[in-house]
Amino acid sequence: MKTIVELKKENNLSTFKFIIWSLITIGIYQLVWVYRVNKSIKKLLGVEVKSNAYIETIIILYFAPFFIALIGVITAIFYLKNLNNIIDYIGLFMWIEWANFARYVLTYYCLGEYNIKLKTKSFYVIIFNVFYINYLINYLGDEKRFSAN
């Protein structure tokens, strides 16, 4: 479990603090966190959750509604609100997909390397998204939990 413990140390963030930072920064901290964790998982576990282009697309989709709304206010084009809704849904599905892939990577890494079968839930990924992945990283990285293995 040395690699998973290193992943937790690189993450170095409790789920509660992650939620608070995400609320304070209006979700921008989530973008930074996903970018960092995506790189950490690739470096430590040797498996890429999603490509950097995928993460960059999530970042663009996060900021796009602000610019579209600004254009809509300036030009008084009201149908741009529908475009914002579409972009929001696409971004939400991309967040869920990233979190689900990260869950698979963590689950199968533990199964393949340590023969530990995790019981993770897709439902939690949909509801809690990246917060659930942060929880999993902290849960798995607890050195006391796997000291018997």
SEPASE-223166 format. One record per residue: residue in one letter; x, y, z of N, C-alpha, C in turn. Coordinates in steps of 0.05 Angstrom, whole numbers, plus 5000, padded with zeros to 4 digits. Example, Ala and Ser with C-alpha at 12.3 -4.5 7.8 and 13.67 -1.06 7.14 Angstrom:
residues 2
A526448865156524649105156526449345156;S525749555142527349795143525850015157;
//
This chain:
residues 149
M501749765000500050005000501750255000;K504350224996506150444997505450654976;T504750574952504050754931501550914937;I499550774948496950914955497451104978;V499151034997499851225019501251465008;E503051434988504351664975502351834961;L500351714948498251864935496652034955;K496051914978494752074999496452305008;K499052255012500852465021501052685000;E501052614975501152824954498552984953;N496352844958493752974958493553164982;N494253055006494453215031492053395035;L489653285033487353455036485053285046;S483853355069481553215079479153285062;T477153115062474853165045473253405055;F473153445081471853675092473153935083;K475853945084477254185074476854225044;F476754005030476354015001473654144995;I471554065009468954185006468954475013;I470254545035470354835043471854995022;W474154905013475655054993474155074967;S472654874960471054884935468855094938;L467655104961465555304965466655584966;I468855624979470055894981470955994953;T472055814937473155904911471055864888;I468655804895466455764876467155554855;G468355334864468955104847471555114833;I473055334834475555354820477655164832;Y477555124858479354944872479054654862;Q476554584855476054314844477654274818;L477754474801479254454776482154404781;V483254554800486154524807486554254819;W484754164836485053904849485053674829;V483153684811482853474790485353464773;Y486453694765488853704749491153584764;R491453654790493653554806493453254811;V491053164818490652884825490952714800;N489952814777490252664752493252614746;K494952814750497852784746499052604767;S498152624792499252454814498652164809;I496152104801495351824796497051704773;K497451864752499051774730501951724739;K503051904754505851874763506151644782;L504451614802504851414823503751144816;L501351134803500150874797500850774769;G501750964752502450884725500150854707;V497850954715495350934699494251214695;E493551274671492451544665489451524668;V488251684686485351694689484151814664;K484852054657484052184633486352354623;S486352424598488552574586488352864596;N490653004592490653294600488753454583;A488353374558486353514541483553494552;Y482953264564480253224576479953414600;I481953434617481853614640481753904630;E483253974610483154244599480354314588;T479054114576476354154566474454204589;I474754064611473054114634473454404644;I475954484644476554764653475254964635;I475454924609474255104589471155104593;L470054874596467154854600466254984626;Y467954994645467255124671467055424667;F468855544652468955834649467255934625;A466555754606465055844582462355974589;P460755864607458155994613458456284623;F460556344637460956624646461356814622;F462956724603463456894580461056904561;I459556684559457156684542455056864555;A454756854581452857024595453657324591;L456157374592457157654588456457744560;I456957574541456257644513453257684510;G451757514523448857534522447757794534;V449057884556448258134569448958374551;I451358364540452258584524450558614498;T450058384486448658394460445658354462;A444658294486441858244491440758014475;I442357804472441557554459440657364481;F438157304482437157154505437256844500;Y437456764475437556474471440256354478;L442256514486444756414495444556274522;K442356334537441856194562441555894558;N440255814536439955534530442755404524;L444455554511447155454506448655414532;N448255594551449555564578448555304591;N445955254590444955004602446154754589;I446354754563447554524550450454494558;I451954714560454754694568454954594597;D453154684614453154594642452754294644;Y450854194629450353904629452653744618;I453853834597456253704586458453694606;G458953924619460953934640460453754663;L457853734672457153554693457653264686;F456953184662457452914653460452854651;M462053054644464953014642466152984670;W465153134690466053104718465452824727;I462952734722462152474731463852254718;E464352284692465952094678468852084689;W470052314695472752314706472752174733;A470752244750470652124776470251814774;N468551734756468151444753470651304743;F472051424724474551304715476651294738;A476751504754478651504777477851284797;R475251244801474351034819475250764808;Y474850714782475750464770478750424773;V480250634768483250614770484050544799;L482950674819483550614846482650334854;T480250264846479149994853480849774841;Y481449794815482849574802485849574809;Y486949804816489749814825489949664851;C488149714870488249564895487749264891;L485949194873485448914867487848784855;G489048914835491348794821493848784837;E494448994851496949014866496948884893;Y494648914907494548834935492448624941;N490948534920488848344923486748434943;I486148684943484148804961481748894944;K479448774949477148844933475549064948;L475549304935474049524947471249514937;K469449594955466649604947465849894944;T466450004921465750284915463150294901;K461750514903459050534892458950754870;S457850674847457450864825455551094834;F453651024850451651224860453151454874;Y455151384891456651594905458151774886;V459151654864460651804844458752004831;I456351924826454452104813453652324832;I453152264857452252464876454452644886;F456652514895458852674908461252734889;N461352594867463252664846466152654856;V467652874852470552874859470952864889;F468952944905469252924934469452634942;Y468052464929468152174934470952064927;I472052154906474752064898476752164919;N476552404928478252504950477952324975;Y475452264981474952085004476351815000;L476051704976477251444970480351454973;I481551664963484451694965485251704995;N483751855011484451875039483851615053;Y481751475046481051215058483151015052;L483950995027485950795019488750865030;G489351115033491951195042492451185072;D490351105087490751075115492550835121;E494950895131496950685135496050475155;K494450545175493550355195491550155184;R490050235163487950065152489149815139;F491349835127492449615112495149515124;S495649575149498149485161498249185164;A495949055165495948755168496648615141;N496248755119496748635092499648645085;
//
